[in-house]
């Protein structure tokens, strides 16, 4: 036997005694039957107790469409692998029937032609469904499963299996009959339940003009379509009931009342019609409620309690509040307490939908508390004014509460209207809110800010923004893009023009709290930084010798985020492609002096450029001769530099065959001199030669080039 079957067998033989769970022992007796007569006798004359029930198992399919079974003890009807069809089952007051089967394929069908009797009568008794398919239909004032006419349902528990219940008149599909008096307790722990009723009855709960039921749903898949309510109370009831949903997938829908005019029912709740509203509590699950006068709520001047503590809830109504209570003739809603817990998501999807935050009845005001998420893709929240003009909030958005629009854009979708009062300690993301002007419009206290912007000489200031949260991010408001200003860098928004206040970003907690009569004004001023670049002092480090690398140094530059670019020069001329921070010296740089220009800049700010001092002549182990100009005017000076000599070697510079200079190479083997052609040299193409000599006077080094002398 599977663990699930063991669990269901245990449930089938348990009951509550004095608030304690009593676990069954072995069955009092067991019988296997294959005829209707045997079955009727076994169930009516049995002696089982909840602790030790009589077990009757079908050994064959049995069909007695006009037959009636009476349950005379605590019994388990095990369908096994067979089907059973009868006209009616009556569980005697104080007794218990458990229905079990090998699988949902085994079906119990009960279709009663008796107008005032339930198909499966449970008045004052207990019905438990553990497995199998149970189909029950009644066209009269009795329930399909539950109470007869003017009788309550007793106790009904569905643990698993498939239950299909249909009532065609004034009795509930599962619950009380028309005018049912007394207690009805309905618990659904699992399985698949389809319940359909008509006229003034709920699909699951109360019949027309009956007492309210205690309904608990812990799991399963439930589809309930009723006249007065999908799940809840019947119309013109004598007292309201309670609905508690802890889990499962639940769809509850109210159809029109058929012959009862244009009144429409509620998805979950009741048409209380003058009786105080009941209590709806949702602690989990996925719930869809659709109604006419209300999706989830009560039609009563005293609208009861709706507490959605957790779960994913979608609710809609064609002619009244999707969430909220209604008193006929008063579109502002009725007195009632509605709350949405921090773990709950409530979606009110359609343009015709409203969430009505109640009116006043007997000096008591209706209210809505949002600590979770109320999503309004296209719906309206109506917050009416109190009749006595009190400044007590009708609607309170708690610190964890959020009223949002569409999923892809929380600021877009629904709207909030009315002349009431909202205390907003959380988030209202909707941008369409009719806020208070004079005595008209919704007053929103606490998180209600009007933020304006001053670009202080920059690009045009952003438009003002209304925020109903403690920050732009939580309020689903777009924080404006940074403005621009020539020669300056944007440094943020501040509450003071001189920057001495609070810096505000998209995530900053906004200061102040609204009294509800007006938004807290917050003026944000652009802060600008005009950069003055200081400390730029270009220098070159490294050895000025062929094959070595030079590095450009900027000095201590402020600001620290300045950007630098580089350009290297040889004898004042740009070196092609030399724009890095470093320069590797090649033969083209030998006998030349190197410098670097460094340019410092900041975004949208000034630019400063400076050039370094020149290095010494780049030395080399190889012969190189550099002339400052290859066209020399008469009597003009020019510069000669040569590398590759020995350090300190005696050297001579010859111009047009005439000696122009005698000296020695420096410590790097380089000789350099500013010279002039002697007067005895005639114009023309003339040789410039550098020679080096040994200590004995022998010429050991020579290099030359030709220039034009004119």
Secondary structure, DSSP 4 states (H G I P E B T S, - for coil): --HHHHHHHHHHTEEEETTEEEEP-S-S-EEEE-SHHHHHHHHHS----SSS-EEEEESS-EEEEEEEEEE-SEEEEE-TT--EEEEEEEEPTT-EEEEE-SSTTSEEEEEE--TTS-SEE-TTSEEEE-SSEEEEEE-SSS-SEE--TTB--EEEEE-SSEEEEEE-SSS-SEE--TT-BS-EEEEE-SSEEEEE--TT-EEEE--TT-B--EEEE-SSEEEEEESSEEEEPPTT-SB--EEEE-SSEEEEEE-B-TTSTT-B-EEEEE--TTSPP-EEEE-SSEEEEEESSEEEEEBSSEEEEEEEEEEEEEEEESSSEEEE-BBTTBTT--EEEEEEEEEEEEE---TT-EEEE--EETTEE-EEEESSEEE-SS-EEEEPPPTT---S-SEEE-TT-EEE--SS-TTSS-EEESS-EEEESSEE--SEE-B-BTTBSBEEEES-EEEEEE-TTSSPPPPPEEE-SSSTTTTT-PPPPPP--TT-EEEEEESSTTS-S-EE-TTSPPP--EEESSPEEEEEEEEEE----B----EEES--BTT-EEEEE--S-BSTT-EEEEEEEETTEEPTT--SSEEE--GGGTTS-EEEEEEEE-TTS-EEEEEPPP-SPPB-SS-EEEES-SEE-TT-EEEEEEE-PPTT-EEEEEETTEEEEEEE--TTS-EEEEEE--TTSPSEEEEEEEEEE-TTS-EEEEEEEEEEE-
